[in-house]
Structures are given as structure tokens and as C-alpha cells.
Amino acid sequence: MATWWREASDLPAVEAAYGPLVDGPDRTEGFIAVRDGQPLAFLQRYRLDDNPEWQQAIAVAPGLGDVIGIGIDYLIGDEAMTGHGLGRQMIAAFVNLSWARYPDITAVVVAVDQDNGASWRALEGAGFLRTWAGVVNSGDLSDRDPA
């Protein structure tokens, strides 16, 4: 997980990063996916127009300059739960719920590190298509390598 989710995971860092999401000022929506009563994964979604810096950073990709869309991020917390198709199922269900939540959007955007084969397989299994590869110029540590 730490290879691809490059945020610090100590309590103060998590509070700083996700406190605004939980407390309300950040419009990003965060979710915990549960399987058999146990937490499986974290997912988040956000409107691109609520995040103009990120929208500008991904506008380098063809067709994303003026898109009305959302971005999603996800991670499965326990590595033993990867490789079983759960990510694909989780992403597909999450995207379907997102279309219903935001009926005005025309795209769901995911920035994935080019070397993250497992994530690519999960996305493609959930119906996503690769439309662009390159360097995303943003201040987010998770974007430091080609997306």
C-alpha cells in the first residue's frame, strides 16, 4: 500500500489530511468499504470543479480541460485482500453510486501511477479505459511520478 499511497500514515498526518473531510469543510466524500463486517478499503470522491488546482493539473490530458467530472481515489488496506477481484468490484460499485450521486458529471477520472499494474487491472476490470499517460504537475506527493 505505501508504494502507491504516498501519504504519511501517522495519526497527526492523517488528522491533518482527513480531518477537514470528516469535520465538513472539505467537500471530498470519504468512504470505508466493508466486507464480511470488516473494513476492507478506503475510497474518496471529489468534484473536479471543487478542486480547481487539481482540475488544472489534469487538464493536460486530452479531453479533460473542460470536463464536468469527479475524481476518485481508493486503497485496499490489507495486502492479503488484493488480487482477488475485490478492487474491481468495489470500484465498479463506487462509480455506479457516483453517477447516481452526481447526475451532471460526464467523466470519472483516476490518476494512477503508470507502474501500478494491480490498480490498472482493477480499473480496466471495472470498465475504465486508459486515455492518457504523462506527468501530472501538482503539489500532491502522490503525483510526483508519471500518472
N, C-alpha and C positions, 0 to 999 in steps of 0.2 A: 504494500500500500504506500509506504513512504517514498518509493521510487517515483510514483506518479502524482501523488497528492503531497505537494512540497511545503505545506503549511506546518508551522510548529504545532505540536500536539500537547504541550504542557498546559495546565489549567489557565494561567494568566493569558497565554496566547489565544486559547480557544475562546475565553471570555471576551477578549478584545475583538476578535474576528467575528464571533457569532452572537455576542450579547445584543448588539443592535437588531439582529434578525429576530431573536427571541423577544426582546423588550418592545419592539414595534417600530422604531424609526427607520429601519432598513426595510424596504418593500420586498426584498427577496423572501421567497417562501421556502422553508426548510422542512424536510420530512424524514422520518425514520421508517424504513421498510422492516416489517416483522415477518418472520417465518416460524411456524410452529410455536408461537408465543415468545420467540427470542428475537432481539434486534439483529437484523441482517446487514442493513446498509443505510447510508445517509444519501439523500438526494436534495437538490435545491433547484429552484427555477426562478427566473427573473426576466422581466420585460427588458428588452434592449433599450427602449426609449426611456426607461428609468435609470439607465446606466450609460449616459452619453459618451463617457471616455472609452468604455468597452465597445460600444457600438462603432465609434470612430476607429478603434484599433482593428476591428474585424472588417471594416468597410473596404479593406484592400482586396478581399476575396470577391471575385466576380459575382454580381447579383446581390451582394449583401449591403451595398451602400445605402439603399432606401427601404430595406425590408422592414416589415412590421412583424416582429417576432419575439421569441423568448430564447434565452439560453438556458441550458441545463448542465448540471454537474452531478456526479454520483461517485460513490465508492462502496465497495463491499468490505466491511471491516475485518472479517476473519478470512484469511487467505485460504483456509481449508474449504470455504464455501464457494471458491471460484472454480471455474472450469466445469460446471455442471449445468450451464444454460440459465442459471438464475438471473444473471445480469441482463441477458437478452429479454427475458420475460418481464423483469422489473422495469427496464427502460421502455419497452413497448406499452406496458400498462400506464406508466407515468406520462408518457407522451399522449396517449389517448385521453387521460384525465386532463392534461394541459390544453388540448384542443377544445375540450368542453368548457374549461375554466376561462379561456381567452378566445372566444369565437372570432375576434377580429384579426388574429395573427395569421400570417401567411407562411411562416417558417419556424422551425425549431433548430437552433444552432448549438453545436457542440464542438468545442476546441479540444482536440485530442493530440497528445504528443505522437509524432509520426512513428516512434518506436514502440508504442503501447499496443502491441498486436492483440492482446486479450480484449482491450476496450474496443478496438476496431471491429473485432469479430462480434462482440456483443451488439454494437451499434448496427452493423450490417445485418445481423440476425433479427434485429428489431425493425428493419426496413429502411435504415438510413443509407444514403449514398455519399461517398466521398466526392466533394465538389471542388476542393482547393487544398493545396499544401503550401506552406511557406512560414515565414517568421511573423509572429504577431507582436507588434510593438506596443507593449503595455507595461505598466509598473508592477504588475502582479508577478510574484516569483514563479507561479506555476506556468507562466507563459515564457519563461526565459529561453526555452529551446524551441525549435520549429514545431508548429502545431499541425 
